[in-house]
């Protein structure tokens, strides 16, 4: 029978207090160091600005190669900190002593890193592992510096994993057996245990790229084969939320293959701070029972909380993590019970330094009849030695999560762990630095009994324009359900390819073809003749007074309604872009939501601009400032952003009371057809906006026409300059000066500084330069590197 929370709480409290008494006798090395970095860590616990500056500096240190650079960054990060340390740094720089201080700082950072990271080369690693087993504690190795940005790096990382397994398998043969860490109810436990991040096995771990799964599965197979041959174990680490679904899918799919039905010993991590972790654990248990395959699950609380929230807020997506520590702690205890209840197929590992969480796991296991060697406790190397010793003395199997590799390249791991374990909510900080009383530290997590609503941090504004404007969120393609939804939209749109725009006459036809498969016709539209274009201009001219006098709120409402229609059709519209202009899924979705944003933003701006403003108050005078429409706007749009730019220029013209004539690019006529349909469905009068399909001769006619008042163009420099020349040539019958909004191509540069994270820089440079094959004016076309990093 499952133990209730209330029934085991007294025993949880008793055990937690007992463990606390043992663990409180000594400080972890994290809070015990008395060297320069140790004192800085102590100071940073009392000063948040110093803590942030310290971690930022340590994070960037691996990129700094000269003493002068280190000295300069010391001043940049610390001189303005409101702490005595800042004054010392400023004084050192004023005395030109930065180059003298720099080597001391580097040595101290390396010394700090060595407390938490074992060097892979030489005898240091074997010495650390031997000492751990004497405690006795088992280990799992995490290879730091695992970020890969090329196939060559991914292949090299796979080889590092294999070499490490082979090396330690041989070394482990000489270790004496220890029942506490080497035996479990299901048999002998592998002495060598490796933790692997799947993102390290391919150049770009992208859930949307089918090649990601193919590549990672193949490399994971090879790791599993070697692990099985050597009698070792592998745990798949969990990374950021965006990788979770694909990581779980790959783990299950490879283990489902016949050759891995029984071996190797394989486990996967689950993060309790994720709101859908209970579903993930339930699915893992169900899968294991269906496959009759024993697996391990490492339960952790999660190390990316701040970044997950920030990323979700930036993207306008539901926040995937619990927002309160108590919620995460409660989730951890629920998942603990769920894993222990499934001990027939699950080898549970509980990763935490929190004595409350660990005591709960130990007591729940006992109540459920799980023997002490039927699960294990995992802790980080160098972070919680007194807690570790207390758990070992209690008879539990403890496994130490040990990062291995070069010390300075492993700094990013170190920073993440330092931030996690020195935060205000960290159990270690509250115990050893803040000296919280034991009752507070071990109290049961208290969560309000209310349904946690899905939190969306950004929503588009209401249709009446109330509230602050917010951008429409992108689709999160890391979610399997979204990828499946878009695949269905592609199938639906492909079935619509025979669709044609309304007939005008027996003129010529323009075929829109799929650039990825030119034999595939996406749609056909009629090309407008010059006579038809002139007739359309005249219709717009006749309707202009009526549209000009239409109240601004009514014009704005049409745009708001069009945004709503576009929002409902966003999947379909993005699918059309994939076929018509060859955009990738993310690029196509981004173009559609940008169009939605234009409609919502310009409508809202019109409500603001429509209010007349009194410029000054003079006796006997009324001085009012207001805007008036100009007349007819010719909108000449490009093919590379076939919906966003066409929508933006057209919406701006319409909502300000001008009639619009849309001339889309020849390569993307169907997107213009869809836009016109949505505008008219939203209530736009037919003559307020008309569509002219065709080539450059139609655009040239619009530019030269004396009846056109505004020209909005986005395209090449060559065509843009020609438009400017023709538009500003005054022609017979023209009683106004045309206004031209002309956006042409440019040369965008990216600058890479000496302290840049080069792995991050490479990824973003490639995205900028080659996203959508570089077919956009914002693509990076020039790369400026400082000379010092040219050969890195």
C-alpha positions, 0 to 999 in steps of 0.5 A: 500500500502506498504510504500517505504523506501524513503517515510517514511525516513523523518518521521523515522529520525524525530521520531528517533531524538525525541526518542534519545533526551529523551533516552540520558538524562540518562545512562543505568545501564550497563554504569552507575555502579560505583562499581568495575565491573562497572569500569572494564566494563568502562575500557574494552570499551577502551581496547579490551584485557582487555574486552576479559580477563574480559569476559573470567574470568566472564564466568569461575567464576561459576566453581571456588569454592575456593578463591585460584582458583579464585585468581589463575585465576585472575592472569592468565587472568589479570596479562599479560593484558597491563592495570593498572588493570593487575599490581594490580592483579600481585601485589595482588598475589605477596603479597599473597592477592589473597584469600582476593581479591577473595570474593570481586570479587565474590560478585561484579560479583553476584551484576553485574548479579543481574542487568540483571537476576532476581532470581527465588526463593523467592520474588525477581522475583515477585517484579521485575515483579510488578515494570515492570508493573508499568512503564508500561512494560510487560515481557517474562521470560527466564529461564537461565541455560537451557542447558541439557545433560541428560533426567533427566535434560530435564524433570526437565527443563520442570517442571521448566517451568510448575511451573513458569507458574502456579506460575505467573498465580496465582500472575498475578490475583492480578495485575491491568489491564493496557490497554497499555500492556494488550490489542491488536486489537485481544483481551486481551493479556496474562499477563504471557509470557514465552520464551522457548529454545527447546534444553532445552527439550531434552538431546541432540538437534540433528536434525539428531536424530529422537528421538529429534523431538519426545521428544521435540514435546511431551514436548512442547505439555505439555507446550502448554496445560498448557499455554492454560489452564492458559491463558498464552503465550509461545515464542519459542526462536531461538538459533544457526543456526544449530537448526533453521530448526528443531526449526521451523519445531517442532513449526509448527508441534505442532501448526498444531495439532487440540487441538492447533488451537486457543490456546495457544498464541504462538510465535517464534523468527526470527534472522535478521542476518541470510541470509535466514530469509526472506524465513523463515518469508515468510514461517511462514506467508504462513503457518499461512494463510493456517492454519488460525492460528494467531501466534507471531513473535519476530524479533531480530538481533541475538546474536551468530554472532561471533560463527556462523562465527567461526563455519562455518569457522571451518567446511568449510560451507557457512557462514549463517549470514550477514558479515556487521552490515549494512546488518543485519540492512537492513535485519531487516527493510525488515523483519519489513515491511514484518511482519507488512504487515502480521498483519492479521495473525502475531503479530509482536514483534520487539526486539532491543535497536537500536533507528533507527530500532525501529523508523522505525518499529513504522513509518512503522506500522503507514503507514500500518495502524497497530495500536500502540497496534497491535505490540510491542517492546521488550528489554532486562532487565537491558540493555537499561532503558532510551530507554525503557522509551522513547518508553513507553512514545511514547505510544508503548507496551514494553515487557522486556525480563527477564532472571530468575534463579540462578545468577552464573549459568546464567553467560553464558547468561550475558557474551553473552549479555555483549559482544553483547552490548559492541561491537564496533557496539552496538547502546548502546555503540555508544550512551552512551560510544562512544558518537557518534553523533545522525546523525550517529546513526540513518542513514539508513543502507547503503548496496552496491547494489550487489548480495551477493554471497554464501560464502564458507570459505573452498574449496578443492584445484584445480585438478592441485594442485595450491593453499593452501590445504584445507580440504573437508567440512563435510555435514551439517546435520542440513539442511533438504535438506542434510538429505533428500539427504542422505536418498535418497542415502541410498535407492539407495545403498540398491538397489545395494546390489546384486553387486559383485566384478569381478570373479577371479576363482571358489574359496570361496565367502566372504559375507559382511553383515549389522552389524545392520541386519546380515541377510541383505547381502550387497555384495559378493566378491571372496576370493583370494587363496595363489596362486592367491596372489603370482601371483598378487605379481609377476604382481606388481613386473613386472609392478613396473619399469614402474610405478616407471618411470612414472613422479610424476606429472602424478601420482599426477594427477591420485590422484587429479582425483580420489579425484574429482570422490570420491567427486562426489560419496561422498553421495553414498560412505557414504551410503555404509559405513552405511550399510557395517560397521554400521557407523552413517551418520556423521561418514560415511560422515567424513570417505569419506571426509577424504579419499578425503583429503588423495588423494588431500593432498598426490598428492600435497605433491608429487609435492613438494617432486618430485623436487630434492634439491641441498644439497651443492655446491662444486667445481666439484661436483653435490650433489642432494637429491631426493626420489626413490620408494621402490617397492611393498607395502602391505596395510592391512587396518581395518574395522572401517575406511574402506575407509579413512585409506585404501585410505590414505595408498594406495594413499601414496604408489601409488603417490610415485611410489610404486605398491600397493596391498590392503588387506581390512578387511573381514568386509568391502570388498565392500568399497575396491571394490569401491576405486579400481574402482575410482582409475582405473576410474581416469586412474591408470594402472591395475597392479599398484594397485590390490585387494586381498580379504580374511582373515588373511592368505592373510595378513600373506602371504603378510607380509612374502613374500620376494618380498614385500618392504613396509607394511602399517598396521592399526589395533590391537596391537596383530596383529601389533606386529606379523607383526613387528616380521614377517616383520623383519625376513629376508627370502631367496631371500630377498635382502632388509630390509622391511619398516613397517608403523604400527599403533596400538590401544592406550588408549586416555585420557581426562583431565577435569580441575576444571574450565571446563564447565561440561555441555560441558565436558560431551557432548564431553566425550560422543562423544569421548567415544561412537561415532561409538560405541567407535570402533576407536583408538581415542575413549576416554577410560580414564577420568582423573578428578581433585579431586576437581570436582569429586563429582560435 
